[in-house]
Amino acid sequence: MHTIFSDGSVAPNIRVTEAKKDHVDVIATTEHLEYQSWKDDIPNPDRNRSFQIATDFAKNTEVMVINGSEITRSMPPGHANAIFVKDANKLLIDDPMKVFKEARRQDAFIFWNHPHWISQSPDAEIPLDTMHINLMEQGLLEGIEVVNDTTYSDEGLQLALDHNLTILGTSDIHGIVDWQYKIPFGGHRPVTLVFAIEKTPSSLKHALRKGRTVVWYQDNLIGRHENLVPLINACLSSKDAVYIKNSTVVNVKLTNNADAPYTLRNISRYNFYTDVDVFTINPHGEKILDIKIGEKKRKFTMQFEVLNALTAPATHPVITILIKPKF
């Protein structure tokens, strides 16, 4: 995200206030190192200043602030974020490889920003270069944005899977979050869900390096199978299953305890009495299904393809839900 300390439109304290309002646990102040559009009005000799202000303002809140910097270069390598930096001023180096190496020396987590950005790739494809391969091989590029602001890249997702990069999605917000993502009207900013053991910088960094992430974007979930399926299973469950009187049709509620909706397509051996094969369970909502199973059983399973989730380009995960009806 960006503030008036690079090319954003708001002060760092506003970023903290927005995060608190949206129940975002962690934010990273990733001001451009090289591009300071307000420098004539707001001189910024200390590249850590945005982080310092945000950190001070976040005291006594639940928002954790991480120090970061955006390395802003032409392609290759393009733009990259280094987060968990100790001193952003030491990243002001002309040679791009030396910048990445200095960030790594500070034990920063470094990822490729908007690799499909039209301004640096007019066809919106990813211009993968030998420089990027070298950065990956040296451990200087550890993640990649498959989502940036209002854009998504199938190619970026495949690149993450092929090169074992952490899957990331960010708002890259420059203006006001509510305006950009229409949050007052039910929208949400893109975020990366990080499966960390505890809410500390070290635990967060460890989880990022292990690739334990899922991206939430426009009510879609994007991540590796081993991260995404357990998340979905933790959100969806069945309850109150009973046989409709004098029938072998089971009436059951599927519940969703997540902030995201789930769109499911039935791929089970059983079909429905009152619904078609595709339906959506709203956030913190439920869906009542009447399932035709042909004979009375004490338990059976239903399989669903989760259409608003991706584990690879055009690949949707399949989940299994156990149904145990009462006789």
LOPAKE-117622 format. One record per residue (C-alpha): residue in three letters; residue number from 0; x, y, z. Coordinates in Angstrom, 1 decimal, decimal comma, always signed. Example, Ala and Ser with C-alpha at 12.3 -4.5 7.8 and 13.67 -1.06 7.14 Angstrom:
% LOPAKE-117622
+------+------+--------+--------+--------+
! resn ! resi !     xx !     yy !     zz !
+------+------+--------+--------+--------+
!  ALA !    0 !  +12,3 !   -4,5 !   +7,8 !
!  SER !    1 !  +13,7 !   -1,1 !   +7,1 !
+------+------+--------+--------+--------+
END
This chain:
% LOPAKE-117622
+------+------+--------+--------+--------+
! resn ! resi !     xx !     yy !     zz !
+------+------+--------+--------+--------+
!  MET !    0 !   +0,0 !   +0,0 !   +0,0 !
!  HIS !    1 !   +1,0 !   +3,6 !   -0,5 !
!  THR !    2 !   +0,7 !   +6,9 !   +1,2 !
!  ILE !    3 !   +1,8 !  +10,5 !   +0,7 !
!  PHE !    4 !   +5,3 !   +9,3 !   +1,5 !
!  SER !    5 !   +5,5 !   +8,0 !   -2,1 !
!  ASP !    6 !   +2,6 !   +8,3 !   -4,6 !
!  GLY !    7 !   -0,4 !   +7,6 !   -2,4 !
!  SER !    8 !   -3,2 !  +10,1 !   -1,6 !
!  VAL !    9 !   -3,5 !   +9,7 !   +2,2 !
!  ALA !   10 !   -1,4 !   +9,8 !   +5,3 !
!  PRO !   11 !   -0,1 !   +6,5 !   +7,0 !
!  ASN !   12 !   -2,5 !   +6,9 !   +9,9 !
!  ILE !   13 !   -5,4 !   +6,7 !   +7,4 !
!  ARG !   14 !   -4,1 !   +3,3 !   +6,2 !
!  VAL !   15 !   -4,1 !   +2,0 !   +9,8 !
!  THR !   16 !   -7,6 !   +3,4 !  +10,4 !
!  GLU !   17 !   -8,9 !   +1,7 !   +7,2 !
!  ALA !   18 !   -7,3 !   -1,6 !   +8,2 !
!  LYS !   19 !   -8,9 !   -1,4 !  +11,7 !
!  LYS !   20 !  -12,3 !   -0,7 !  +10,1 !
!  ASP !   21 !  -11,9 !   -3,6 !   +7,7 !
!  HIS !   22 !  -10,6 !   -6,0 !  +10,4 !
!  VAL !   23 !   -7,3 !   -6,5 !   +8,5 !
!  ASP !   24 !   -4,8 !   -8,0 !  +10,9 !
!  VAL !   25 !   -1,5 !   -6,9 !   +9,2 !
!  ILE !   26 !   -0,5 !   -4,2 !   +6,7 !
!  ALA !   27 !   +2,9 !   -3,5 !   +5,1 !
!  THR !   28 !   +4,0 !   +0,1 !   +4,4 !
!  THR !   29 !   +5,6 !   -0,5 !   +0,9 !
!  GLU !   30 !   +6,4 !   +3,0 !   -0,3 !
!  HIS !   31 !   +8,2 !   +3,3 !   -3,6 !
!  LEU !   32 !  +11,9 !   +3,8 !   -3,0 !
!  GLU !   33 !  +12,7 !   +5,5 !   -6,2 !
!  TYR !   34 !   +9,4 !   +7,3 !   -7,0 !
!  GLN !   35 !   +8,4 !  +10,1 !   -4,6 !
!  SER !   36 !   +5,6 !  +12,0 !   -6,4 !
!  TRP !   37 !   +5,0 !  +14,4 !   -3,4 !
!  LYS !   38 !   +8,7 !  +15,2 !   -2,6 !
!  ASP !   39 !   +8,4 !  +18,9 !   -3,5 !
!  ASP !   40 !   +5,6 !  +19,3 !   -0,9 !
!  ILE !   41 !   +6,6 !  +16,5 !   +1,5 !
!  PRO !   42 !  +10,4 !  +16,0 !   +1,5 !
!  ASN !   43 !  +11,1 !  +12,4 !   +2,5 !
!  PRO !   44 !  +14,8 !  +11,8 !   +3,2 !
!  ASP !   45 !  +14,0 !   +8,9 !   +5,6 !
!  ARG !   46 !  +12,4 !   +6,0 !   +3,7 !
!  ASN !   47 !  +11,3 !   +4,4 !   +7,0 !
!  ARG !   48 !   +9,2 !   +7,4 !   +8,0 !
!  SER !   49 !   +5,9 !   +6,0 !   +6,7 !
!  PHE !   50 !   +6,4 !   +2,8 !   +8,7 !
!  GLN !   51 !   +7,3 !   +4,8 !  +11,9 !
!  ILE !   52 !   +4,1 !   +7,0 !  +11,7 !
!  ALA !   53 !   +1,9 !   +4,0 !  +10,9 !
!  THR !   54 !   +3,4 !   +2,0 !  +13,8 !
!  ASP !   55 !   +3,0 !   +4,8 !  +16,3 !
!  PHE !   56 !   -0,7 !   +5,2 !  +15,2 !
!  ALA !   57 !   -1,3 !   +1,5 !  +15,4 !
!  LYS !   58 !   -0,4 !   +1,3 !  +19,1 !
!  ASN !   59 !   -3,4 !   +0,1 !  +21,2 !
!  THR !   60 !   -5,1 !   -1,3 !  +18,1 !
!  GLU !   61 !   -5,1 !   -4,9 !  +16,7 !
!  VAL !   62 !   -3,3 !   -3,8 !  +13,5 !
!  MET !   63 !   +0,2 !   -5,0 !  +13,1 !
!  VAL !   64 !   +2,4 !   -2,9 !  +10,8 !
!  ILE !   65 !   +5,3 !   -4,4 !   +8,8 !
!  ASN !   66 !   +8,1 !   -2,3 !   +7,3 !
!  GLY !   67 !   +8,5 !   -2,6 !   +3,6 !
!  SER !   68 !   +9,6 !   -1,0 !   +0,4 !
!  GLU !   69 !   +8,7 !   -1,2 !   -3,2 !
!  ILE !   70 !  +11,7 !   -1,5 !   -5,5 !
!  THR !   71 !  +10,6 !   +0,4 !   -8,6 !
!  ARG !   72 !  +12,4 !   -0,5 !  -11,8 !
!  SER !   73 !  +11,8 !   -0,9 !  -15,5 !
!  MET !   74 !  +11,3 !   -4,5 !  -16,8 !
!  PRO !   75 !  +13,3 !   -6,5 !  -16,1 !
!  PRO !   76 !  +13,0 !   -6,9 !  -13,1 !
!  GLY !   77 !  +10,0 !   -4,6 !  -12,9 !
!  HIS !   78 !   +8,5 !   -3,8 !   -9,5 !
!  ALA !   79 !   +9,1 !   -5,9 !   -6,3 !
!  ASN !   80 !   +8,2 !   -5,6 !   -2,7 !
!  ALA !   81 !  +10,6 !   -6,3 !   +0,1 !
!  ILE !   82 !   +8,8 !   -6,6 !   +3,5 !
!  PHE !   83 !  +10,2 !   -7,1 !   +7,0 !
!  VAL !   84 !  +13,1 !   -4,7 !   +6,0 !
!  LYS !   85 !  +15,1 !   -3,3 !   +8,9 !
!  ASP !   86 !  +16,3 !   -0,1 !   +7,1 !
!  ALA !   87 !  +14,7 !   +1,0 !   +3,9 !
!  ASN !   88 !  +17,3 !   +3,7 !   +3,4 !
!  LYS !   89 !  +20,0 !   +1,0 !   +2,7 !
!  LEU !   90 !  +17,9 !   -0,1 !   -0,3 !
!  LEU !   91 !  +18,6 !   +3,1 !   -2,2 !
!  ILE !   92 !  +21,1 !   +1,4 !   -4,6 !
!  ASP !   93 !  +21,3 !   +1,9 !   -8,4 !
!  ASP !   94 !  +22,2 !   -1,7 !   -9,3 !
!  PRO !   95 !  +18,9 !   -3,8 !   -9,1 !
!  MET !   96 !  +20,7 !   -7,0 !   -8,2 !
!  LYS !   97 !  +22,5 !   -5,3 !   -5,4 !
!  VAL !   98 !  +19,1 !   -3,9 !   -4,1 !
!  PHE !   99 !  +17,7 !   -7,4 !   -4,0 !
!  LYS !  100 !  +20,8 !   -8,7 !   -2,2 !
!  GLU !  101 !  +20,7 !   -6,0 !   +0,4 !
!  ALA !  102 !  +17,0 !   -6,7 !   +1,0 !
!  ARG !  103 !  +17,9 !  -10,4 !   +1,5 !
!  ARG !  104 !  +20,8 !   -9,4 !   +3,8 !
!  GLN !  105 !  +18,2 !   -7,7 !   +6,0 !
!  ASP !  106 !  +16,2 !  -11,0 !   +5,8 !
!  ALA !  107 !  +13,3 !   -9,4 !   +4,0 !
!  PHE !  108 !  +10,7 !  -11,5 !   +2,2 !
!  ILE !  109 !  +10,7 !  -10,3 !   -1,5 !
!  PHE !  110 !   +8,0 !  -10,8 !   -4,0 !
!  TRP !  111 !   +7,3 !   -9,8 !   -7,6 !
!  ASN !  112 !   +4,6 !   -7,1 !   -7,9 !
!  HIS !  113 !   +2,0 !   -7,0 !  -10,6 !
!  PRO !  114 !   +4,1 !   -9,0 !  -13,1 !
!  HIS !  115 !   +1,3 !   -8,7 !  -15,7 !
!  TRP !  116 !   +0,9 !   -4,9 !  -15,3 !
!  ILE !  117 !   -0,1 !   -3,4 !  -18,6 !
!  SER !  118 !   +2,2 !   -0,4 !  -18,2 !
!  GLN !  119 !   +5,2 !   -2,7 !  -18,3 !
!  SER !  120 !   +3,6 !   -5,5 !  -20,4 !
!  PRO !  121 !   +1,1 !   -4,2 !  -23,0 !
!  ASP !  122 !   -0,3 !   -7,7 !  -23,7 !
!  ALA !  123 !   -0,8 !   -8,3 !  -19,9 !
!  GLU !  124 !   +1,4 !  -11,4 !  -20,2 !
!  ILE !  125 !   +4,3 !  -11,9 !  -17,8 !
!  PRO !  126 !   +7,6 !  -11,1 !  -19,5 !
!  LEU !  127 !   +9,7 !  -13,7 !  -17,7 !
!  ASP !  128 !  +13,3 !  -13,0 !  -18,1 !
!  THR !  129 !  +16,6 !  -14,8 !  -17,3 !
!  MET !  130 !  +17,0 !  -12,1 !  -14,6 !
!  HIS !  131 !  +13,8 !  -13,3 !  -12,9 !
!  ILE !  132 !  +15,0 !  -16,9 !  -13,1 !
!  ASN !  133 !  +18,3 !  -15,9 !  -11,5 !
!  LEU !  134 !  +16,6 !  -14,0 !   -8,7 !
!  MET !  135 !  +14,4 !  -17,1 !   -8,0 !
!  GLU !  136 !  +17,3 !  -19,4 !   -8,0 !
!  GLN !  137 !  +19,3 !  -17,2 !   -5,6 !
!  GLY !  138 !  +16,3 !  -17,0 !   -3,2 !
!  LEU !  139 !  +16,0 !  -13,3 !   -4,0 !
!  LEU !  140 !  +12,4 !  -13,6 !   -5,3 !
!  GLU !  141 !  +10,2 !  -15,7 !   -3,1 !
!  GLY !  142 !   +6,7 !  -14,8 !   -4,0 !
!  ILE !  143 !   +4,5 !  -13,4 !   -6,8 !
!  GLU !  144 !   +1,3 !  -11,4 !   -7,0 !
!  VAL !  145 !   -1,4 !  -13,3 !   -8,8 !
!  VAL !  146 !   -3,8 !  -10,5 !   -7,8 !
!  ASN !  147 !   -3,0 !   -6,8 !   -7,8 !
!  ASP !  148 !   -5,7 !   -4,2 !   -7,1 !
!  THR !  149 !   -8,5 !   -5,1 !   -9,6 !
!  THR !  150 !   -6,4 !   -7,5 !  -11,8 !
!  TYR !  151 !   -5,8 !  -11,3 !  -11,8 !
!  SER !  152 !   -3,2 !  -13,4 !  -13,7 !
!  ASP !  153 !   -3,7 !  -17,0 !  -14,5 !
!  GLU !  154 !   -0,1 !  -17,0 !  -15,8 !
!  GLY !  155 !   +1,1 !  -15,6 !  -12,5 !
!  LEU !  156 !   -0,7 !  -18,5 !  -10,6 !
!  GLN !  157 !   +0,9 !  -21,1 !  -12,9 !
!  LEU !  158 !   +4,3 !  -19,4 !  -12,4 !
!  ALA !  159 !   +3,9 !  -19,6 !   -8,7 !
!  LEU !  160 !   +3,2 !  -23,3 !   -8,9 !
!  ASP !  161 !   +6,0 !  -24,0 !  -11,4 !
!  HIS !  162 !   +8,7 !  -22,2 !   -9,4 !
!  ASN !  163 !   +7,5 !  -22,8 !   -5,9 !
!  LEU !  164 !   +6,7 !  -19,1 !   -5,3 !
!  THR !  165 !   +4,4 !  -17,9 !   -2,5 !
!  ILE !  166 !   +0,9 !  -16,9 !   -3,9 !
!  LEU !  167 !   +0,0 !  -13,3 !   -3,0 !
!  GLY !  168 !   -2,8 !  -10,9 !   -3,6 !
!  THR !  169 !   -2,6 !   -7,2 !   -2,6 !
!  SER !  170 !   -4,7 !   -4,0 !   -2,9 !
!  ASP !  171 !   -1,6 !   -1,9 !   -3,9 !
!  ILE !  172 !   -3,9 !   +0,8 !   -2,7 !
!  HIS !  173 !   -3,0 !   +4,4 !   -3,6 !
!  GLY !  174 !   -6,4 !   +6,1 !   -3,0 !
!  ILE !  175 !   -9,1 !   +5,4 !   -0,5 !
!  VAL !  176 !   -9,9 !   +1,8 !   +0,1 !
!  ASP !  177 !  -13,7 !   +2,3 !   +0,5 !
!  TRP !  178 !  -13,9 !   +4,1 !   -2,8 !
!  GLN !  179 !  -11,7 !   +1,7 !   -4,8 !
!  TYR !  180 !  -13,4 !   -1,5 !   -3,6 !
!  LYS !  181 !  -16,9 !   -0,2 !   -2,7 !
!  ILE !  182 !  -16,7 !   -1,7 !   +0,7 !
!  PRO !  183 !  -19,7 !   +0,2 !   +2,1 !
!  PHE !  184 !  -21,8 !   -1,6 !   -0,6 !
!  GLY !  185 !  -20,6 !   -5,1 !   +0,1 !
!  GLY !  186 !  -17,2 !   -5,1 !   -1,7 !
!  HIS !  187 !  -13,9 !   -6,1 !   -0,2 !
!  ARG !  188 !  -10,2 !   -5,3 !   -0,8 !
!  PRO !  189 !   -8,0 !   -8,1 !   -2,1 !
!  VAL !  190 !   -6,0 !   -9,6 !   +0,7 !
!  THR !  191 !   -3,6 !  -12,5 !   +1,4 !
!  LEU !  192 !   -4,7 !  -14,9 !   +4,1 !
!  VAL !  193 !   -1,6 !  -16,1 !   +5,8 !
!  PHE !  194 !   -1,8 !  -19,3 !   +7,9 !
!  ALA !  195 !   +0,7 !  -18,4 !  +10,6 !
!  ILE !  196 !   +0,9 !  -20,1 !  +14,0 !
!  GLU !  197 !   +0,7 !  -16,8 !  +15,9 !
!  LYS !  198 !   +0,3 !  -13,1 !  +15,1 !
!  THR !  199 !   +4,0 !  -12,1 !  +15,2 !
!  PRO !  200 !   +6,3 !  -10,8 !  +12,5 !
!  SER !  201 !   +8,5 !  -13,9 !  +12,8 !
!  SER !  202 !   +5,6 !  -16,3 !  +12,5 !
!  LEU !  203 !   +4,1 !  -14,4 !   +9,6 !
!  LYS !  204 !   +7,4 !  -14,3 !   +7,7 !
!  HIS !  205 !   +7,9 !  -18,1 !   +8,3 !
!  ALA !  206 !   +4,4 !  -18,9 !   +7,0 !
!  LEU !  207 !   +5,0 !  -16,7 !   +3,9 !
!  ARG !  208 !   +8,3 !  -18,5 !   +3,2 !
!  LYS !  209 !   +6,6 !  -21,8 !   +3,5 !
!  GLY !  210 !   +3,9 !  -20,7 !   +1,0 !
!  ARG !  211 !   +1,0 !  -21,0 !   +3,4 !
!  THR !  212 !   -1,3 !  -18,5 !   +1,8 !
!  VAL !  213 !   -4,7 !  -18,1 !   +0,1 !
!  VAL !  214 !   -5,7 !  -15,0 !   -1,8 !
!  TRP !  215 !   -9,3 !  -13,6 !   -1,4 !
!  TYR !  216 !  -10,2 !  -11,6 !   -4,5 !
!  GLN !  217 !  -13,7 !  -10,5 !   -5,7 !
!  ASP !  218 !  -15,2 !  -13,2 !   -3,5 !
!  ASN !  219 !  -12,9 !  -15,8 !   -5,1 !
!  LEU !  220 !  -10,3 !  -17,8 !   -3,2 !
!  ILE !  221 !   -6,9 !  -18,7 !   -4,9 !
!  GLY !  222 !   -4,2 !  -20,9 !   -3,4 !
!  ARG !  223 !   -2,5 !  -24,2 !   -3,4 !
!  HIS !  224 !   -4,6 !  -27,3 !   -2,9 !
!  GLU !  225 !   -3,0 !  -28,1 !   +0,5 !
!  ASN !  226 !   -3,9 !  -24,6 !   +1,8 !
!  LEU !  227 !   -7,2 !  -24,0 !   +0,2 !
!  VAL !  228 !   -9,1 !  -27,2 !   +0,7 !
!  PRO !  229 !   -8,6 !  -27,3 !   +4,5 !
!  LEU !  230 !   -9,8 !  -23,6 !   +4,6 !
!  ILE !  231 !  -13,0 !  -24,5 !   +2,7 !
!  ASN !  232 !  -13,6 !  -27,6 !   +4,9 !
!  ALA !  233 !  -13,3 !  -25,4 !   +8,0 !
!  CYS !  234 !  -15,9 !  -23,1 !   +6,6 !
!  LEU !  235 !  -18,6 !  -25,5 !   +5,3 !
!  SER !  236 !  -20,5 !  -28,1 !   +7,3 !
!  SER !  237 !  -23,9 !  -29,8 !   +7,4 !
!  LYS !  238 !  -26,5 !  -29,9 !  +10,2 !
!  ASP !  239 !  -30,1 !  -30,8 !  +11,0 !
!  ALA !  240 !  -30,3 !  -33,6 !   +8,4 !
!  VAL !  241 !  -33,6 !  -35,5 !   +8,5 !
!  TYR !  242 !  -35,6 !  -37,7 !   +6,1 !
!  ILE !  243 !  -38,7 !  -36,0 !   +4,7 !
!  LYS !  244 !  -41,7 !  -38,0 !   +6,0 !
!  ASN !  245 !  -42,5 !  -41,2 !   +4,0 !
!  SER !  246 !  -39,6 !  -40,6 !   +1,6 !
!  THR !  247 !  -35,9 !  -41,3 !   +1,0 !
!  VAL !  248 !  -35,3 !  -37,6 !   +0,4 !
!  VAL !  249 !  -33,0 !  -36,0 !   +3,0 !
!  ASN !  250 !  -33,6 !  -32,4 !   +4,1 !
!  VAL !  251 !  -30,3 !  -30,8 !   +5,2 !
!  LYS !  252 !  -28,7 !  -27,4 !   +6,0 !
!  LEU !  253 !  -25,3 !  -26,6 !   +4,6 !
!  THR !  254 !  -23,8 !  -23,7 !   +6,7 !
!  ASN !  255 !  -21,0 !  -21,3 !   +5,8 !
!  ASN !  256 !  -19,2 !  -19,6 !   +8,7 !
!  ALA !  257 !  -16,9 !  -17,6 !   +6,5 !
!  ASP !  258 !  -16,9 !  -13,9 !   +5,3 !
!  ALA !  259 !  -16,7 !  -15,2 !   +1,7 !
!  PRO !  260 !  -19,6 !  -16,9 !   -0,2 !
!  TYR !  261 !  -19,1 !  -20,3 !   -1,7 !
!  THR !  262 !  -20,5 !  -21,3 !   -5,1 !
!  LEU !  263 !  -20,8 !  -25,1 !   -5,3 !
!  ARG !  264 !  -21,6 !  -27,5 !   -8,2 !
!  ASN !  265 !  -22,9 !  -30,9 !   -7,2 !
!  ILE !  266 !  -20,8 !  -33,7 !   -8,6 !
!  SER !  267 !  -22,2 !  -36,4 !   -6,3 !
!  ARG !  268 !  -24,0 !  -39,6 !   -7,3 !
!  TYR !  269 !  -27,1 !  -38,0 !   -5,7 !
!  ASN !  270 !  -29,1 !  -35,1 !   -7,1 !
!  PHE !  271 !  -31,6 !  -32,7 !   -5,7 !
!  TYR !  272 !  -35,4 !  -32,6 !   -5,3 !
!  THR !  273 !  -35,8 !  -28,7 !   -5,3 !
!  ASP !  274 !  -32,5 !  -27,3 !   -6,6 !
!  VAL !  275 !  -30,3 !  -27,3 !   -9,7 !
!  ASP !  276 !  -26,7 !  -28,6 !   -9,5 !
!  VAL !  277 !  -25,2 !  -25,1 !   -8,9 !
!  PHE !  278 !  -25,9 !  -22,9 !   -5,9 !
!  THR !  279 !  -24,3 !  -20,3 !   -3,6 !
!  ILE !  280 !  -24,1 !  -20,2 !   +0,2 !
!  ASN !  281 !  -23,8 !  -16,6 !   +1,3 !
!  PRO !  282 !  -21,3 !  -15,5 !   +3,9 !
!  HIS !  283 !  -22,4 !  -16,6 !   +7,4 !
!  GLY !  284 !  -25,5 !  -18,1 !   +5,7 !
!  GLU !  285 !  -27,0 !  -21,4 !   +5,1 !
!  LYS !  286 !  -28,5 !  -23,4 !   +2,2 !
!  ILE !  287 !  -31,3 !  -25,9 !   +2,6 !
!  LEU !  288 !  -31,1 !  -28,9 !   +0,2 !
!  ASP !  289 !  -33,4 !  -31,8 !   -0,4 !
!  ILE !  290 !  -31,2 !  -34,7 !   -1,5 !
!  LYS !  291 !  -32,6 !  -37,8 !   -3,3 !
!  ILE !  292 !  -30,6 !  -40,8 !   -2,2 !
!  GLY !  293 !  -33,0 !  -43,6 !   -3,2 !
!  GLU !  294 !  -32,7 !  -45,6 !   +0,0 !
!  LYS !  295 !  -32,4 !  -44,7 !   +3,7 !
!  LYS !  296 !  -28,9 !  -44,6 !   +5,0 !
!  ARG !  297 !  -27,4 !  -43,6 !   +8,4 !
!  LYS !  298 !  -24,7 !  -41,5 !   +6,6 !
!  PHE !  299 !  -23,6 !  -40,7 !   +3,1 !
!  THR !  300 !  -21,2 !  -38,1 !   +1,4 !
!  MET !  301 !  -21,8 !  -35,3 !   -1,1 !
!  GLN !  302 !  -19,1 !  -34,1 !   -3,4 !
!  PHE !  303 !  -19,0 !  -30,5 !   -4,6 !
!  GLU !  304 !  -16,8 !  -28,6 !   -7,0 !
!  VAL !  305 !  -16,1 !  -25,1 !   -5,5 !
!  LEU !  306 !  -16,5 !  -22,9 !   -8,5 !
!  ASN !  307 !  -15,3 !  -19,6 !   -6,9 !
!  ALA !  308 !  -12,0 !  -21,2 !   -5,8 !
!  LEU !  309 !   -8,9 !  -21,9 !   -7,8 !
!  THR !  310 !   -5,9 !  -24,2 !   -7,1 !
!  ALA !  311 !   -4,5 !  -23,8 !  -10,6 !
!  PRO !  312 !   -5,6 !  -22,0 !  -13,7 !
!  ALA !  313 !   -9,2 !  -23,1 !  -14,6 !
!  THR !  314 !   -8,9 !  -25,8 !  -11,8 !
!  HIS !  315 !  -11,5 !  -25,8 !   -9,0 !
!  PRO !  316 !  -11,1 !  -27,9 !   -5,9 !
!  VAL !  317 !  -13,5 !  -30,7 !   -4,9 !
!  ILE !  318 !  -14,7 !  -31,1 !   -1,3 !
!  THR !  319 !  -16,6 !  -33,8 !   +0,4 !
!  ILE !  320 !  -19,3 !  -33,2 !   +3,1 !
!  LEU !  321 !  -20,6 !  -35,9 !   +5,3 !
!  ILE !  322 !  -24,3 !  -36,1 !   +5,9 !
!  LYS !  323 !  -25,8 !  -38,1 !   +8,8 !
!  PRO !  324 !  -29,6 !  -37,9 !   +8,7 !
!  LYS !  325 !  -31,8 !  -38,7 !  +11,6 !
!  PHE !  326 !  -34,4 !  -41,4 !  +11,0 !
+------+------+--------+--------+--------+
END
